[in-house]
Amino acid sequence: MKPTTIPALILAVAACLPLASCQADEETIAETTFRSLVKLVPGDPGDDDGFGMRVSVSGGYALVGSPGEDGDGSNRGAAYLFLQSQGGLDGWGQVKKLVASDPGDDDLFGLSVAISGDWAVVGAAGEDGTGTDQGAVYVFLRDQGGADNWGQVKKIRAGDAADDDGFGFSVALDGDTLVVGADGEDGAGTDRGAAYVFERDQGGADNWGQVAKLAAGDPDDDNQFGFAVAISGDVALAGSPGDAGAGSGRGAAYVFYRDLGGADAWGQVKKLAASDAANDVWLGTSVALDGSLAIAGAPWDDGGGTNRGAAYVFLRDQGGADNWGEVKKLVASDARNSDLFGYGVDADADFVVVGAGWNGAGGTERGQSYVFSRNEGGAGNWGELQRLRASDAANNDWFGLSLSIAGDYLLIGASGEDGAGAERGAAYMFRRVD
């Protein structure tokens, strides 16, 4: 099964409420835990909206994508912005609904989201452009059009946009640098994939101009490079889950450095692969990057069964300067078949979080997420610290499909959560307690 089939499946089927403590097995509770705060839902929920398909939290703001939101048509999409202090301390109330200035049916605006500082970006991989599904990304700025208004300032397209590229399927933002994945970009073949780097003030104040196009050093058809992207400082990471390796569908992730090979050249320095690579595990379906730490998810890794999933931890300078060597393979302590552990990953400082959105969690595909901590169980060990579930978990919620961690806050999406209808979606905010 190709990784693209999962989002398509979810979309096809596809006020803040206080929560009780998250469900977690007692044996995983340690001195540091993440406790549930609020359940985020949009102010105007609708069936099959897919709210929570993608999430991002940073600097007191949370951004949640809802690509199935219809607007005045069908699947035009939206993204919702929540503020930590809205509604009281840790109230996380909604402050803005973001929509495209030029919405169109099946644009899937909100299929990817990212927020950093005063900037928010939203991908619309189904936006047609001058053809079909070329894709676009929309940039919003705080205070644009009024205090805390978050107005649109830019619509971004690839410099070489083509049909079915899916530009905007993934996005990553850090300060003044934006990376956009286009996993359907053909290159010299079919669906080889690409990622594009944009810089603020490139070509004018607040312009966000393209400075580089990233591609694998060893491109091949159906690799889907750019299915997932991440950025931290001067380092970018792109997942390529369809990379065959020495077999089929083994997957890979590629590390790029800013200014390697020239100003804003973003040269490739490393191809990451699993030390125990196996066919059809789709490593690179998800990626995360934080300083010298890189994570790549392989949700179809069989483990001791079938499609249980795994995630791999790599460190810069491990095994040599700029080597990005593997230091740990993460698996769930309670792994079960078809959990797809690793479909979502993120990292911040000493924590790695991994989603298993199809874990039964006491029912059917309710979903579960896992927190791993550096030095848990030994120096440099990255041991499992905690397992998280929604306190109101229900079947087919897919809690853990997406997640984002920043500082003390962890946001987990559950795009299949029904609410008062069918698959309206929700996102759950947790806070670290030491």
C-alpha positions in Angstrom: 0.0 0.0 0.0 1.4 3.3 -1.0 1.5 6.0 1.7 -0.7 8.3 -0.4 -3.6 6.0 0.0 -4.1 6.7 3.7 -4.9 10.4 3.4 -7.1 9.8 0.4 -9.0 7.1 2.4 -9.5 9.4 5.4 -10.8 12.3 3.3 -13.2 10.0 1.4 -14.8 8.8 4.6 -13.4 11.8 6.0 -15.5 25.8 21.5 -12.8 24.0 23.6 -14.0 21.4 26.0 -12.0 20.4 29.2 -10.8 16.9 29.3 -10.1 14.4 32.1 -6.6 13.1 32.5 -5.3 11.3 29.4 -5.5 7.5 29.3 -2.1 6.1 30.0 -0.8 2.9 31.4 0.4 3.3 35.0 3.7 1.7 34.3 4.6 4.5 31.8 4.0 7.4 34.2 7.3 8.9 35.1 8.4 12.2 36.8 7.8 14.0 33.5 4.4 13.4 31.9 2.1 15.0 29.4 -1.3 15.7 30.8 -4.4 16.6 28.7 -5.6 20.2 28.7 -8.3 20.8 26.1 -10.0 19.3 23.1 -9.9 21.6 20.1 -12.7 21.6 17.6 -13.6 24.3 15.0 -16.4 26.9 15.7 -18.2 25.6 12.6 -17.7 21.9 12.4 -19.1 19.9 9.5 -19.2 16.2 8.6 -16.1 14.8 6.8 -14.1 18.0 7.4 -11.0 16.1 8.5 -10.1 18.7 11.1 -6.9 17.5 12.7 -5.5 15.9 9.5 -2.4 18.1 10.1 -1.5 20.1 13.2 1.3 22.6 14.2 2.0 24.2 17.6 4.5 27.0 18.3 4.8 30.1 20.4 1.4 30.0 22.1 -0.5 29.3 18.8 -1.9 26.1 17.4 -2.8 25.7 13.8 -5.1 22.8 12.7 -5.8 21.9 9.1 -9.3 20.8 7.9 -8.9 19.9 4.3 -12.3 18.5 3.8 -14.1 21.6 4.9 -16.5 22.5 2.1 -16.8 26.3 2.4 -19.2 27.3 -0.4 -18.4 24.3 -2.5 -16.8 20.9 -1.8 -13.5 20.1 -0.1 -12.2 23.6 -0.4 -10.5 23.4 3.0 -9.7 25.6 5.9 -7.3 26.0 8.8 -8.1 27.1 12.3 -5.9 29.1 14.6 -6.1 28.8 18.4 -4.4 31.0 21.0 -3.1 29.6 24.3 -4.5 32.5 26.4 -7.9 32.8 24.6 -10.5 31.8 27.1 -8.2 31.9 30.1 -4.9 30.4 31.0 -4.3 27.5 28.7 -7.8 28.0 27.3 -6.6 27.5 23.7 -9.6 29.2 22.2 -10.1 29.7 18.4 -9.1 33.2 17.2 -9.2 32.8 13.4 -10.4 30.6 10.6 -8.0 30.8 7.6 -9.3 30.3 4.1 -7.7 30.9 0.7 -8.4 34.2 -1.0 -9.3 32.2 -4.1 -10.9 29.0 -2.9 -11.8 26.2 -5.3 -13.5 22.8 -5.0 -11.1 20.0 -4.0 -8.2 22.3 -3.3 -7.7 20.6 0.1 -6.5 23.8 1.7 -5.3 22.6 5.1 -3.8 19.3 4.0 -0.5 20.7 5.5 0.0 23.4 8.0 2.9 25.1 9.8 3.3 28.1 12.2 6.5 29.9 13.3 6.6 33.3 15.0 4.3 35.7 13.2 3.9 33.5 10.2 1.5 30.7 9.3 1.5 28.7 6.1 -1.2 26.4 4.7 -0.8 23.9 1.8 -3.5 23.2 -0.8 -2.1 20.3 -2.7 -5.3 20.0 -4.8 -5.2 23.6 -6.1 -5.3 23.4 -9.9 -3.2 26.4 -10.8 -3.1 26.6 -14.6 -3.9 22.9 -14.9 -4.9 20.1 -12.5 -3.7 19.6 -9.0 -0.6 21.6 -9.4 -0.8 22.8 -5.8 -0.2 26.0 -3.9 0.8 27.3 -0.5 -0.7 30.3 1.3 1.2 32.5 3.7 -0.5 34.5 6.5 1.0 37.2 8.7 -0.2 38.2 12.2 -1.6 41.7 12.4 -2.1 41.8 8.6 -5.3 43.7 8.2 -5.7 44.5 11.9 -4.5 43.4 15.3 -4.2 39.6 15.5 -6.0 39.3 12.1 -3.6 36.8 10.4 -4.2 38.1 6.9 -3.0 36.4 3.7 0.1 38.1 2.3 1.2 35.6 -0.4 0.2 32.7 -2.5 3.1 30.5 -3.5 3.5 28.2 -6.4 6.5 26.2 -7.7 8.6 27.9 -10.3 8.1 24.9 -12.6 4.6 23.9 -11.6 3.0 21.0 -13.5 -0.1 18.9 -13.3 -0.5 16.4 -10.4 2.6 17.7 -8.6 0.7 18.1 -5.4 2.9 21.1 -4.4 1.9 21.8 -0.8 1.3 18.2 0.2 3.8 18.9 3.0 5.2 22.1 4.5 7.7 23.0 7.1 8.5 26.5 8.5 11.4 27.8 10.7 11.8 31.5 11.0 12.4 33.0 7.6 12.7 29.7 5.7 9.9 27.6 4.3 10.1 24.2 2.7 7.3 22.8 0.6 7.0 19.2 -0.6 5.6 18.2 -4.0 5.7 14.4 -3.9 4.0 14.0 -7.3 6.6 16.1 -9.1 7.7 14.0 -12.1 11.3 15.2 -12.6 12.7 13.2 -15.5 10.3 10.3 -14.8 7.1 9.8 -12.9 6.3 10.9 -9.3 9.9 11.2 -8.3 9.1 14.1 -6.1 10.7 17.4 -5.1 10.8 20.0 -2.4 11.1 23.7 -2.7 12.8 26.2 -0.4 11.5 29.8 0.0 13.0 32.6 1.9 11.3 35.7 3.4 12.2 39.0 1.8 13.5 37.2 -1.3 12.5 39.5 -4.2 11.0 42.1 -1.9 9.9 42.8 1.7 7.9 39.8 3.0 7.9 38.3 -0.5 8.8 34.6 0.3 10.7 34.0 -3.0 11.9 30.6 -4.2 15.7 30.0 -3.7 16.1 26.3 -4.3 14.5 23.1 -5.6 15.6 20.0 -3.8 15.6 16.5 -5.3 17.2 13.3 -4.3 20.8 12.6 -5.5 19.5 9.3 -6.8 16.0 10.0 -8.1 13.7 7.3 -9.4 10.1 6.9 -10.4 7.5 6.6 -7.7 9.9 7.6 -4.9 7.6 10.4 -3.7 10.4 12.6 -2.4 8.8 15.4 -0.5 6.0 13.4 0.9 7.1 14.8 4.3 9.5 17.7 5.0 11.1 19.3 8.0 13.5 22.2 8.7 15.6 23.3 11.7 17.9 26.2 11.2 20.3 25.5 8.3 19.2 21.9 7.9 16.3 20.5 5.9 15.0 16.9 5.7 12.8 15.3 3.1 11.1 11.9 3.2 11.1 9.7 0.2 8.9 6.7 1.2 8.8 5.1 -2.2 12.5 4.8 -2.5 13.2 1.2 -3.5 16.6 0.9 -1.9 17.9 -2.6 -2.6 14.4 -4.0 -2.8 11.0 -2.2 -3.0 9.3 0.5 -1.0 12.1 0.5 1.7 12.1 4.3 1.8 14.6 6.9 2.7 15.1 10.5 4.0 17.5 13.0 2.7 19.5 15.7 4.7 20.4 19.0 3.1 22.5 21.9 4.4 22.0 25.6 3.6 24.8 27.2 1.5 26.4 23.8 0.7 27.6 24.3 -2.8 27.0 28.0 -2.9 24.7 30.7 -1.4 21.3 29.2 -0.7 22.3 26.1 -2.7 20.9 23.6 -0.1 23.2 20.7 -1.0 22.6 17.1 0.0 24.8 15.7 2.7 23.3 12.4 3.6 20.7 9.8 2.6 19.2 8.2 5.6 18.1 4.5 5.5 17.2 2.0 8.2 19.9 -0.3 9.4 17.5 -3.2 9.1 15.9 -2.1 5.9 13.1 -4.3 4.6 10.7 -4.1 1.7 7.5 -2.1 1.8 8.0 -0.3 5.1 7.9 3.2 3.5 10.6 4.9 5.7 10.2 8.6 5.3 6.4 8.7 5.3 7.0 11.1 8.2 10.0 13.1 9.2 11.0 15.5 12.0 14.1 17.6 12.7 15.3 19.4 15.8 18.8 20.7 15.8 21.1 17.6 15.6 18.2 15.2 15.9 16.4 13.6 12.9 13.4 11.2 13.0 12.0 9.2 10.1 8.8 7.0 10.4 8.3 3.7 8.8 4.7 2.9 9.5 4.5 -0.3 7.5 7.4 -2.0 9.3 6.2 -5.4 10.3 8.1 -5.8 13.5 7.1 -9.2 14.9 3.8 -9.2 13.0 2.3 -7.1 10.1 2.4 -3.3 9.6 3.1 -2.6 13.3 5.4 0.3 12.4 8.6 1.9 13.6 10.5 5.2 13.8 14.2 5.7 13.5 16.3 8.2 15.4 19.4 9.7 13.8 22.0 12.1 15.2 24.3 14.5 13.5 28.0 13.6 13.7 27.2 10.0 14.9 29.9 7.9 13.3 31.7 10.9 11.8 31.4 14.6 11.0 27.9 15.3 9.5 27.3 11.6 9.3 23.7 11.6 10.7 24.0 8.0 12.0 21.2 5.9 13.4 21.1 5.6 17.2 17.8 4.0 17.9 14.9 2.2 16.3 11.7 3.1 18.2 8.8 0.6 18.4 5.7 0.6 20.6 5.9 -1.4 23.8 2.4 -2.7 23.1 2.8 -3.1 19.3 0.0 -4.8 17.4 -0.6 -5.5 13.8 -1.8 -2.7 11.5 -1.1 0.0 14.1 1.0 2.0 11.6 3.1 3.4 14.4 5.3 6.1 12.8 2.8 7.6 10.4 3.2 10.8 12.4 6.4 11.9 14.2 7.8 15.0 15.7 10.7 16.0 18.0 11.6 18.8 20.4 14.7 18.9 22.6 14.7 15.7 24.6 11.4 14.4 23.4 10.3 12.4 20.4 6.6 11.7 19.8 5.2 9.0 17.5 1.6 8.5 16.4 -0.1 5.2 15.8 -3.4 6.4 14.5 -4.7 2.9 13.6 -3.9 1.4 17.0 -7.1 -0.2 18.5 -6.6 1.5 21.9 -9.4 -0.5 23.4 -11.6 -0.6 20.3 -11.0 -0.2 16.5 -8.6 2.3 15.1 -9.1 4.7 18.0 -5.4 5.6 17.9 -2.7 6.1 20.4 0.5 8.2 20.6 3.8 7.6 22.3 6.3 9.9 24.0 10.0 8.9 24.1 12.6 10.7 26.1 16.3 11.0 25.7 18.2 9.0 28.4 15.1 7.2 29.5 16.3 3.8 30.6 20.0 4.7 30.2 22.3 7.3 28.7 21.3 8.1 25.1 18.6 5.4 25.1 15.5 7.2 23.9 13.1 5.1 26.0 9.3 5.1 25.9 8.1 7.5 28.6 4.3 7.5 28.1 1.4 6.3 26.0 -1.4 8.8 25.3 -5.0 8.3 24.3 -8.0 10.7 24.0 -10.1 10.6 27.1 -13.2 10.3 24.9 -11.7 7.9 22.4 -14.1 6.2 20.0 -13.6 3.8 17.1 -12.1 5.2 13.9 -10.9 8.5 15.5 -7.3 8.0 14.2 -5.9 9.9 17.2 -2.2 10.3 16.4 -2.5 10.7 12.6 -0.7 14.0 13.1 1.2 15.5 16.0 3.3 18.5 16.9 5.4 19.2 19.9 7.0 22.6 21.0 8.3 23.3 24.4 5.8 22.2 27.0 2.9 21.6 24.6 2.0 18.6 22.5 -0.9 18.7 20.0 -2.3 15.5 18.6 -4.8 15.3 15.7 -7.7 12.9 15.4 -9.3 13.6 12.0 -11.8 10.8 12.2 -13.4 11.9 15.5 -17.1 12.2 14.9 -18.2 15.0 17.2 -21.9 15.5 16.7 -21.8 14.1 13.2 -19.5 12.0 11.2 -15.7 12.4 11.0 -15.7 16.1 11.8 -12.3 15.7 13.5 -10.7 17.1 16.6 -7.2 17.9 18.1 -6.1 17.3 21.6 -3.7 19.6 23.5 -1.4 18.2 26.2 1.0 20.0 28.5 4.2 18.7 30.0 4.2 18.4 33.8 7.5 17.8 35.6 
